[in-house]
C-alpha cells in the first residue's frame, strides 16, 4: 500500500504543472509544448476505477472529508480522480465541483486545510507530504472554479482571496512554486470566462497587482498563469479602463516595467516557454486599444521587440509572429532586421525600398492614430477609408482585406495599390 502511495505521489509531482496549464484556455501555442500521454502512462494501471463504477462514489468520498482520520485519503482520491478524468470525463469533473461546493461544510474544511498549511509554510515546518496534501486541496478548488454553476458563488464567498498569501509567499523551492502556480490557476480559471461580476471582483481585490508580484517572485509556471489572468482582465472593457485610468497610473507603470524586464530577460535566455512571450505580446496589443494605455506603451516598449531578437521563436510559432507583427503595426514600429519570411517576399517593403512617403504612410493610416484599431478589425466592406478618393479607398480596402492574415500580405496589397496609382497617372 505504501509503495502504491509513493508511486502516486511521484506521479502527482510530474502531472501538477501540466494539469494546471491545461485548465487554462488554449491560445494556439500549447500544442506540442506539454505531451501528457507519456506521463499518464506512469499511472495508467493505477487509475481509480472505484470512482467510476457508480455515480454515488463521488459524494461518498466527499463525505469522508468530514472525518479527520479519512480526510487525507479522501483528498488524494478526489484529486487524482479530477486530474485523470478532467478531459476524459468532463461531466463527472463538473459534477464533482458542484458537489464539493454545495455539500455541507466542505468549503470550510478545505479552507481550514489551506490556512493550516500556510502557517506551516511561514514557520518552515511544512513537510513534503503536507505540500502534496495542500496541492490536493487546490485541485479541488480548481474543479469548483471550473463549474459554471458554482464559479460566481465561489467568488462571492471570497474563497479565492484566501489564495493570495500562497501566491505572495516568497520561496524558490520547487514545491512552493507548484503551490503558487496552482493557486494562480484557480484565479485564472475564474477570470478566463471574463464574466462582468468576476472581473469586478478581480479589480476590487487588486488581483492585477497580486499577479504582477507573482510574476516577479515566481518561476515560469507562475509567470505564464499570472500573465494569462492579466490578459483576461485587459480583454474586459471595465478591466482595461481600471488599469489605464489616471488614478491607477502607478499600476500601469509598474506593469509595463515588469513586462519590459521580462522581455529583456527572455531575449537573452532562449530556454523558456514561448507561452510567456505570447501572453506579454498579447497584453501589449490589448493596451493599444486604450488611448492612455497606448501612449504609455510607446515609452515602455522594449527594444528586443523591435530589433527581431525573437526571430527563432516567431519562425517556429506563426501565432506569435502574427501577434508581434500586429503590435508593430499598432505602434508604428518597424523591426530593425526584417522577419525572414518577409525578406523572401516578392513584394517590396515600403520602408526598405524607399517608396514614396505617401504610400509608406498608407500602411500606418490603416490603424487609426488615436484609437489604434487592430489590423484584423478593419472591415474591407466599409464605404470609406477616409483618404478622400473613392478609387484609392477601394484599393486600400482590398489591401486591408489581404492584410488581415499577415504583415507580408499587407505589403502585397499596398504594392498593388501603388501600381494602380502609377497606371492611373
RAFENMO-V899782 format. One record per residue. RES is the residue in three letters. D_CENTER is the distance of its C-alpha to the mean C-alpha in Angstrom with 2 decimals. Layout:
res=RES d_center=D_CENTER
res=RES d_center=D_CENTER
This chain:
res=UNK d_center=39.25
res=UNK d_center=38.01
res=UNK d_center=37.33
res=UNK d_center=35.16
res=UNK d_center=33.30
res=UNK d_center=32.67
res=UNK d_center=31.42
res=UNK d_center=28.93
res=UNK d_center=27.69
res=UNK d_center=27.33
res=UNK d_center=25.40
res=UNK d_center=23.01
res=UNK d_center=22.26
res=UNK d_center=21.24
res=UNK d_center=19.21
res=UNK d_center=17.24
res=UNK d_center=14.45
res=UNK d_center=14.24
res=UNK d_center=14.51
res=UNK d_center=11.79
res=UNK d_center=9.17
res=UNK d_center=11.10
res=UNK d_center=10.80
res=UNK d_center=7.22
res=UNK d_center=7.78
res=UNK d_center=8.57
res=UNK d_center=7.96
res=UNK d_center=11.21
res=UNK d_center=10.91
res=UNK d_center=10.86
res=UNK d_center=14.53
res=UNK d_center=16.82
res=UNK d_center=14.60
res=UNK d_center=15.38
res=UNK d_center=18.71
res=UNK d_center=19.46
res=UNK d_center=22.88
res=UNK d_center=24.66
res=UNK d_center=23.36
res=UNK d_center=24.29
res=UNK d_center=27.80
res=UNK d_center=28.37
res=UNK d_center=28.54
res=UNK d_center=29.52
res=UNK d_center=33.12
res=UNK d_center=32.21
res=UNK d_center=30.24
res=UNK d_center=31.22
res=UNK d_center=33.35
res=UNK d_center=35.05
res=UNK d_center=32.01
res=UNK d_center=32.29
res=UNK d_center=36.02
res=UNK d_center=36.09
res=UNK d_center=33.74
res=UNK d_center=35.47
res=UNK d_center=34.36
res=UNK d_center=30.96
res=UNK d_center=32.58
res=UNK d_center=35.31
res=UNK d_center=33.00
res=UNK d_center=31.23
res=UNK d_center=34.73
res=UNK d_center=35.23
res=UNK d_center=32.68
res=UNK d_center=35.43
res=UNK d_center=37.76
res=UNK d_center=37.11
res=UNK d_center=38.75
res=UNK d_center=36.52
res=UNK d_center=33.22
res=UNK d_center=31.78
res=UNK d_center=32.72
res=UNK d_center=31.31
res=UNK d_center=27.93
res=UNK d_center=27.83
res=UNK d_center=28.98
res=UNK d_center=26.55
res=UNK d_center=23.56
res=UNK d_center=24.70
res=UNK d_center=25.35
res=UNK d_center=21.89
res=UNK d_center=20.26
res=UNK d_center=22.69
res=UNK d_center=23.03
res=UNK d_center=19.59
res=UNK d_center=19.57
res=UNK d_center=23.35
res=UNK d_center=24.36
res=UNK d_center=21.77
res=UNK d_center=24.73
res=UNK d_center=25.79
res=UNK d_center=22.26
res=UNK d_center=22.16
res=UNK d_center=25.76
res=UNK d_center=25.12
res=UNK d_center=22.58
res=UNK d_center=25.18
res=UNK d_center=28.01
res=UNK d_center=26.34
res=UNK d_center=25.77
res=UNK d_center=29.14
res=UNK d_center=31.37
res=UNK d_center=33.69
res=UNK d_center=32.53
res=UNK d_center=29.65
res=UNK d_center=27.01
res=UNK d_center=29.59
res=UNK d_center=30.17
res=UNK d_center=26.53
res=UNK d_center=26.29
res=UNK d_center=29.50
res=UNK d_center=28.07
res=UNK d_center=25.05
res=UNK d_center=27.33
res=UNK d_center=29.87
res=UNK d_center=27.46
res=UNK d_center=26.13
res=UNK d_center=29.71
res=UNK d_center=30.36
res=UNK d_center=27.38
res=UNK d_center=28.96
res=UNK d_center=32.40
res=UNK d_center=31.26
res=UNK d_center=32.85
res=UNK d_center=29.86
res=UNK d_center=30.78
res=UNK d_center=28.78
res=UNK d_center=29.90
res=UNK d_center=28.75
res=UNK d_center=25.32
res=UNK d_center=24.97
res=UNK d_center=26.37
res=UNK d_center=23.75
res=UNK d_center=21.02
res=UNK d_center=22.80
res=UNK d_center=22.72
res=UNK d_center=18.96
res=UNK d_center=18.73
res=UNK d_center=20.98
res=UNK d_center=18.90
res=UNK d_center=15.91
res=UNK d_center=18.43
res=UNK d_center=19.62
res=UNK d_center=16.23
res=UNK d_center=15.65
res=UNK d_center=19.11
res=UNK d_center=19.57
res=UNK d_center=22.92
res=UNK d_center=22.07
res=UNK d_center=18.63
res=UNK d_center=20.22
res=UNK d_center=23.23
res=UNK d_center=21.16
res=UNK d_center=19.68
res=UNK d_center=23.13
res=UNK d_center=24.64
res=UNK d_center=22.43
res=UNK d_center=21.81
res=UNK d_center=18.17
res=UNK d_center=19.87
res=UNK d_center=21.62
res=UNK d_center=18.48
res=UNK d_center=18.31
res=UNK d_center=21.16
res=UNK d_center=19.52
res=UNK d_center=16.41
res=UNK d_center=18.84
res=UNK d_center=21.35
res=UNK d_center=22.03
res=UNK d_center=22.83
res=UNK d_center=22.16
res=UNK d_center=23.36
res=UNK d_center=21.24
res=UNK d_center=22.02
res=UNK d_center=20.78
res=UNK d_center=17.56
res=UNK d_center=16.96
res=UNK d_center=17.82
res=UNK d_center=15.46
res=UNK d_center=12.48
res=UNK d_center=13.80
res=UNK d_center=14.46
res=UNK d_center=10.98
res=UNK d_center=9.91
res=UNK d_center=12.66
res=UNK d_center=11.40
res=UNK d_center=7.88
res=UNK d_center=10.11
res=UNK d_center=12.31
res=UNK d_center=10.25
res=UNK d_center=8.34
res=UNK d_center=11.90
res=UNK d_center=12.47
res=UNK d_center=16.01
res=UNK d_center=18.13
res=UNK d_center=19.61
res=UNK d_center=16.44
res=UNK d_center=15.02
res=UNK d_center=18.54
res=UNK d_center=18.38
res=UNK d_center=15.26
res=UNK d_center=17.16
res=UNK d_center=20.43
res=UNK d_center=19.30
res=UNK d_center=17.70
res=UNK d_center=14.26
res=UNK d_center=12.99
res=UNK d_center=15.67
res=UNK d_center=15.08
res=UNK d_center=11.50
res=UNK d_center=13.17
res=UNK d_center=15.83
res=UNK d_center=13.62
res=UNK d_center=12.33
res=UNK d_center=16.04
res=UNK d_center=17.51
res=UNK d_center=15.08
res=UNK d_center=14.77
res=UNK d_center=12.21
res=UNK d_center=10.71
res=UNK d_center=10.50
res=UNK d_center=9.21
res=UNK d_center=6.12
res=UNK d_center=5.53
res=UNK d_center=7.03
res=UNK d_center=5.19
res=UNK d_center=2.21
res=UNK d_center=5.88
res=UNK d_center=7.54
res=UNK d_center=6.15
res=UNK d_center=7.29
res=UNK d_center=10.36
res=UNK d_center=11.10
res=UNK d_center=11.30
res=UNK d_center=14.01
res=UNK d_center=17.38
res=UNK d_center=18.39
res=UNK d_center=15.22
res=UNK d_center=15.55
res=UNK d_center=19.29
res=UNK d_center=19.06
res=UNK d_center=17.12
res=UNK d_center=19.47
res=UNK d_center=22.67
res=UNK d_center=25.50
res=UNK d_center=25.73
res=UNK d_center=22.25
res=UNK d_center=23.16
res=UNK d_center=22.67
res=UNK d_center=19.09
res=UNK d_center=18.09
res=UNK d_center=20.22
res=UNK d_center=18.78
res=UNK d_center=15.19
res=UNK d_center=16.53
res=UNK d_center=18.64
res=UNK d_center=15.94
res=UNK d_center=13.85
res=UNK d_center=17.24
res=UNK d_center=18.15
res=UNK d_center=15.09
res=UNK d_center=15.87
res=UNK d_center=19.48
res=UNK d_center=18.88
res=UNK d_center=16.81
res=UNK d_center=19.64
res=UNK d_center=22.13
res=UNK d_center=20.49
res=UNK d_center=19.75
res=UNK d_center=19.08
res=UNK d_center=15.33
res=UNK d_center=12.43
res=UNK d_center=11.56
res=UNK d_center=7.85
res=UNK d_center=8.09
res=UNK d_center=10.32
res=UNK d_center=8.49
res=UNK d_center=5.67
res=UNK d_center=8.92
res=UNK d_center=10.94
res=UNK d_center=9.04
res=UNK d_center=9.42
res=UNK d_center=12.95
res=UNK d_center=13.69
res=UNK d_center=12.82
res=UNK d_center=15.09
res=UNK d_center=17.75
res=UNK d_center=18.24
res=UNK d_center=19.76
res=UNK d_center=23.08
res=UNK d_center=22.88
res=UNK d_center=19.31
res=UNK d_center=20.53
res=UNK d_center=23.65
res=UNK d_center=21.89
res=UNK d_center=19.52
res=UNK d_center=22.67
res=UNK d_center=24.00
res=UNK d_center=20.99
res=UNK d_center=19.72
res=UNK d_center=20.05
res=UNK d_center=22.84
res=UNK d_center=21.09
res=UNK d_center=19.08
res=UNK d_center=22.51
res=UNK d_center=24.63
res=UNK d_center=22.96
res=UNK d_center=22.04
res=UNK d_center=19.26
res=UNK d_center=21.67
res=UNK d_center=21.46
res=UNK d_center=17.71
res=UNK d_center=18.07
res=UNK d_center=21.02
res=UNK d_center=19.36
res=UNK d_center=16.21
res=UNK d_center=17.45
res=UNK d_center=14.17
res=UNK d_center=13.36
res=UNK d_center=17.01
res=UNK d_center=17.03
res=UNK d_center=14.16
res=UNK d_center=16.06
res=UNK d_center=19.27
res=UNK d_center=18.22
res=UNK d_center=17.27
res=UNK d_center=20.69
res=UNK d_center=22.40
res=UNK d_center=21.07
res=UNK d_center=22.16
res=UNK d_center=25.35
res=UNK d_center=24.74
res=UNK d_center=26.18
res=UNK d_center=25.31
res=UNK d_center=28.33
res=UNK d_center=28.40
res=UNK d_center=27.66
res=UNK d_center=25.23
res=UNK d_center=27.35
res=UNK d_center=26.82
res=UNK d_center=28.05
res=UNK d_center=31.04
res=UNK d_center=32.25
res=UNK d_center=32.33
res=UNK d_center=35.86
res=UNK d_center=35.07
res=UNK d_center=35.66
res=UNK d_center=33.13
res=UNK d_center=34.21
res=UNK d_center=33.82
res=UNK d_center=35.12
res=UNK d_center=37.96
res=UNK d_center=39.05
res=UNK d_center=39.39
res=UNK d_center=40.93
res=UNK d_center=38.78
res=UNK d_center=38.72
res=UNK d_center=37.03
res=UNK d_center=34.52
res=UNK d_center=33.73
res=UNK d_center=33.31
res=UNK d_center=29.87
res=UNK d_center=28.57
res=UNK d_center=30.45
res=UNK d_center=28.27
res=UNK d_center=25.56
res=UNK d_center=27.07
res=UNK d_center=27.76
res=UNK d_center=26.88
res=UNK d_center=24.36
res=UNK d_center=22.54
res=UNK d_center=22.17
res=UNK d_center=19.68
res=UNK d_center=21.72
res=UNK d_center=20.53
res=UNK d_center=21.67
res=UNK d_center=25.24
res=UNK d_center=27.62
res=UNK d_center=30.43
res=UNK d_center=32.62
res=UNK d_center=32.99
res=UNK d_center=36.55
res=UNK d_center=36.09
res=UNK d_center=33.97
res=UNK d_center=36.24
res=UNK d_center=37.91
res=UNK d_center=41.35
res=UNK d_center=42.48
res=UNK d_center=42.07
res=UNK d_center=42.44
res=UNK d_center=39.98
res=UNK d_center=37.58
res=UNK d_center=37.86
res=UNK d_center=37.21
res=UNK d_center=34.15
res=UNK d_center=32.81
res=UNK d_center=33.24
res=UNK d_center=31.54
res=UNK d_center=28.54
res=UNK d_center=28.52
res=UNK d_center=28.61
res=UNK d_center=25.95
res=UNK d_center=23.37
res=UNK d_center=22.39
res=UNK d_center=22.51
res=UNK d_center=24.13
res=UNK d_center=27.14
res=UNK d_center=28.15
res=UNK d_center=28.19
res=UNK d_center=30.70
res=UNK d_center=32.64
res=UNK d_center=32.91
res=UNK d_center=34.00
res=UNK d_center=36.48
res=UNK d_center=38.05
res=UNK d_center=38.25
res=UNK d_center=40.08
res=UNK d_center=42.54
res=UNK d_center=43.27
res=UNK d_center=43.98
res=UNK d_center=46.37
res=UNK d_center=48.12
res=UNK d_center=48.61
res=UNK d_center=50.27
